[in-house]
Amino acid sequence: MQNALFANWRAAKTTPDGASPDLAKDTRPKLDRLTQQLVSALARVEPIRHGDDCPLRFADSIARWKHLTR
């Protein structure tokens, strides 16, 4: 995605509007929070991931997601 954005900006000979975010003060803390949330979510669903029906449930979830995002 990032490479596509850069390619679009280069093709248009422009840059994004507004000031660049401060990566250390703004972006990194957001990424750190997101990482903590993802790890916590994975820990909560660990028992489900070990269930015999996990592959079936996963396939069903992917199918529903694809249906919703089309």
C-alpha positions in Angstrom: 0.0 0.0 0.0 2.8 2.4 0.9 4.6 1.7 -2.4 1.4 2.3 -4.3 0.9 5.7 -2.5 4.5 6.7 -3.3 4.0 5.7 -7.0 0.8 7.7 -7.2 2.5 10.8 -5.7 5.4 10.4 -8.1 3.1 10.0 -11.1 1.1 13.1 -10.1 4.3 15.0 -9.3 2.8 16.0 -5.9 3.1 15.2 -2.2 0.4 14.4 0.4 -1.5 17.4 1.8 -0.6 18.6 5.3 2.4 18.1 7.5 4.1 14.8 8.0 3.3 13.0 11.2 6.0 12.8 13.9 6.8 9.1 13.7 8.3 8.9 17.2 5.6 10.9 19.0 2.5 10.0 16.9 2.8 6.9 14.7 5.0 4.6 16.9 2.7 4.9 20.0 -0.3 4.0 17.8 1.5 1.0 16.4 2.6 -0.1 19.8 -1.0 0.1 21.1 -2.3 -1.8 18.0 0.4 -4.5 18.6 -0.7 -4.9 22.2 -4.3 -5.2 21.2 -3.5 -7.8 18.5 -1.5 -9.9 20.9 -4.2 -9.7 23.5 -6.9 -10.7 21.0 -4.8 -13.7 19.8 -4.4 -14.8 23.5 -8.2 -14.6 24.0 -8.9 -16.9 21.0 -6.1 -19.4 21.6 -8.5 -22.1 22.9 -10.6 -21.7 19.8 -7.6 -21.9 17.5 -6.8 -25.4 19.0 -10.4 -26.7 18.4 -11.0 -29.4 15.9 -13.4 -27.1 14.1 -11.0 -24.2 13.8 -10.2 -24.7 10.0 -14.0 -24.8 9.3 -14.7 -21.8 11.4 -11.8 -19.9 9.8 -13.0 -20.7 6.3 -16.5 -19.6 7.2 -15.2 -16.3 8.6 -13.2 -15.6 5.5 -16.2 -16.3 3.3 -18.4 -14.0 5.3 -15.7 -11.3 5.2 -15.3 -11.6 1.5 -19.1 -11.3 1.1 -19.2 -8.1 3.2 -16.3 -6.4 1.5 -17.4 -6.9 -2.1 
